[in-house]
C-alpha cells in the first residue's frame, strides 16, 4: 500500500504538470488522489481542504504579504535607481563595470526588498539599455541579471527562508536571516569573478573611474534605503520585534520613503496593492496545497521510506548531502521554489539532522540549490522575467548563462563543505 501511494503521488503529479495544470492545482489534486488510495472520497476531500486551511494558520506567514508589499513599494518608489548609482560608483574601473553594477545592485535590492522578481525586473529595466549602449551583448547582460537576482532569496529578508522555517517545524527565522548574509555575498562574489572572466575573454569595456566625491554622494543618497537593513534585521536580532512585525515596519518605511522621493504617487497605491495581493494569493495557494501534500506524505510514511532508503545507501554525511543536492537540482528544474521547500524539507531534514547537520545550514544550502532552478527552463520564473525585460529569447540566453550556473554550483559546493559560512554569523549574534 505504501509503494502504491508513492506511485500514485509521483505519477499523478507529473501527469498534471505534463498536461499544463498549474503547480498549485497539481499539488492539491495529486495529494487528493494519493489519499483516495486508503480513504473514501468525502473524508479525503474534507481532509485535504482542512489541511490546506490549517497549513496557512501560522503567525509567521503574515510576514510574506508584508514583505511582498514592501518589495513592490521599493520597486516603484525610486529606490532601485539610487542603489544602482551607488553600486556603479563603488565598482570604479573594474573590468565589465556595468555587469558588476548589476550584481551589487541586485544584492542590495534583494537585501532591502527580499524579492528576486523585484530585483530582476528593476535591474534589467534600468541597466539593460545602458549595457547595450556601452557595447555589452544583450544576452550576457540578461544572464548576469537573472543569476544575480536570486541573491535576494538568500540575503534577508527572504520569504523563502520564512517558508523553510515553517516547513522545518520551527527553525529560528532570525537565525536563518543572519545566516543568509555570507552565503549571499559568496554567490555575488562568484558571479562577479565569472563576469570579469567573461569580460576579459570578450574584450568588453571597463567601468568608469569614480571620484571619492561621487562615491560619497551616491552613498549619501542611498543611505535612507540602506537604513532599512539596520531597522529590519537589527530589530529582529536585538529582540525588539519579530520577523512578522519587522515586515509591517518595512512596509511603512518603504511607503514613507517612496512618497518622500516623489516617484510614487498616492494615485499609484491601488495598483501597487493589487499587484501585491495577486502575488500573495499565488504564494499562499502554493503554500496551502504544499502543506496538504506534506501531510499526505507524512500520513503515508513516505518521508520515512525515503529517509531509510538514503541512509541504507551510505552513512557518510558528504555522500548523503551530494545525493540530496543532486535530487534538489533536478527538482528545481521542474518545480517552483516554495512548494519544493515545503515538500522536500520534511523528507530530507530528518536525514541530515540524524547525521549531525545543523538545520540552519541545511536551509541555506537548500534555498541556494533551488535558486539555480529559478534560472533554468521550463519553469524558471526569474529566467522568463530576465529574458522578457531584456527583450531577447531563452535560446540565446542559455549559452551565456552556463558559466554563471557553474559559479552558483561552486558556491553551493563551498557552502555544503564549509558549514561555518552559514553558521558563523548566527553564533556571533547568538541567534
Secondary structure, DSSP 8 states (H G I E B T S, - for coil): -HHHHHHHHHHHHHHHHHTT--HHHHHHHHHHHHHTTTS-HHHHHHHHHHHHHHHT--GGGHHHHHHHHHHHHHHHTTHHHHHHHHHHHHHTT-BTHHHHHHHHHHHHHHHHH--HHHHHHHHHHHHHHHHHHTT--HHHHHHHHHHHHGGGGTSSS-HHHHHHHHHHTS--HHHHHHHHHHHHHHHHHHHHHHHHHHHHHHT--B-----HHHHHHHHHHHHHHHHHHIIIIIHHHHTSS-HHHHHHHHHHHHHHHHHHHTSS-GGGHHHHHHHHHHHHHHHHHHHHHHHHHHHHHHHTTHHHHHHHHHHHH---HHHHHHHHHHHHHHHHHHS-HHHHHHHHHHHHHHHHHHTT--HHHHHHHHHHHHHHHTTSTTT-HHHHHHHHHHT--HHHHHHHHHHHHHHHHHHHHHHHH-THHHHHHHHHHT-
